[in-house]
Amino acid sequence: MTRHRTLEARAPATLYHDGHCPLCQREVAWLARHPRRARVRLVDIQSPDVDATALGTSFAAMMGRLHVRDAGNRWYIGMDASRALYAVLGYRRLVWLSTLPGIAGMMDAGYRGFARRRVRLGRWLQRRRQVSDKG
């Protein structure tokens, strides 16, 4: 895989997301309002209609890392899924920057850390919001 493979992602792309994750819900809400929202199809992997094995993976794998499949039927997983998603939305320059040596490694490591903690971080943010709403 080349460093810039994610720049080849083509619309429409399908973003497989965790509909129960508060942080994922925020990102999906932003995508639903995005001017280029027609370029991305949103699929909640928590939906009973989604069969991960039919997609060639497992539910656990999809819960562990973000998955995007583009119009060319190419899969992008983890930070590459984020890069492909943003490339499809038209942010190719930012995606290209995120693939540069040094930056790519830091972003990939940051994504892995975030992915492991995303549900816990989402709950923490929800609690903070509830406290600030009461205050």
N, C-alpha and C positions, 0 to 999 in steps of 0.2 A: 504494500500500500504506500502510495506517495504521500508526502506531507500535505499536498494541496488537493487530495482526492475529494474532500468535502466541498470544494468549490465547484465540483462537477454535479452536485445534487440538482435535480430538476423537479419543477412543480408539475402536477400537484404532489405534495409529499404528505405522508400520513404520520402524524405524531401519536405514538402510543403513550398515554400518560396515566398516572394513578389518580383517579377521581376522588379518592379519600384523603389525599395529601394536601394540607392547607397551602403550602407553597406552590404546589403544582396547580391548584385551583386558581391562584392569583395569576400565574403565567398563562393559563388557558383563557382566563377572562380577558387578559391583555390581548392575546392572539385573536380572540373572538371580535374584538373592537378594531383590530389592526386594519389599515387601509388595503393591505394585500392579503386579507384573511382567506380569500378564495384559493390561494396557493397552498393552503394547509388544511388537511382533513384531520379532525381531532377525534381520537378513539380512546375511551376510558377502558383501561384493561380490567377494571373492577366490574364492568358490565357482564352479566351472564351470557351475553351474545358473543363475547370474545373468547376464542379458543386458541390459546398460545401454542399448543402443540400443532394445530393446523397451520400456524404461521412459521413453524420450524424451530420453535424455542420453547421455553417453559415460563409459567407464570412467575416463578421465583426469579428467573433471569430478568424478566421484564420489570419486576418490582425493584430489582437491585440497581438497574441502570436504565437510562432513557433510551428508547428505541425509535428510530425514524426510518421509514421506507419511502424512497422517492419514486418518481414516475418511471424510472428505468428498472424498478424492482430491486434496487441496491439498498442494502441495510447499512445504517450508521448507528453505532451504539456508544453510549457514554458521552464524553465530551464531543466526539465526532458527530453525534446526533444533534447536539446543540449547534455545532458549527454548520451542519447541513441545513438545519432548520433556518438559521439566520441567513445563510446563502440564498435559500429559496425565497426568503422574504425581501431580498435585495440588499443585504448588508455585506456584500462580498469583500469590500475593502477591510472591514473589521475582521471578517473571517480570515482573510489572508494574513493580517497582522497576528492573529491568534495562532497561526501555524508556524511562525518564525521560530528558529532554534532558540531555546531558552524560555521564551514566552509560552510555547506549546507545552513544554514539560511542566512548567508551573501551573498552567491552566488545567492540564490533565490531572495533576496531583490534587489541585484544589477541588476539581469536580469529584474525584474519588472520595475525598474527605466529606464533601457536602452530601453526596449520594448516601453515604453510610449514616448520616445524621439528619437527613431531610425531614423525616417524620417528627423527630424530637424537636428540631428547630421550628417546625411549623406549629407544633403545640405550644411551644414557648411564646412564639409571636402572637398566637391567639389569646393566651392568658394575659400577655402585656396589653393587648388591644382592649380586652374586657376590663382590665383594671383602669386603663386610661379613660374608657367610656363611662365608668362609674364615677370617676374623679371629677 
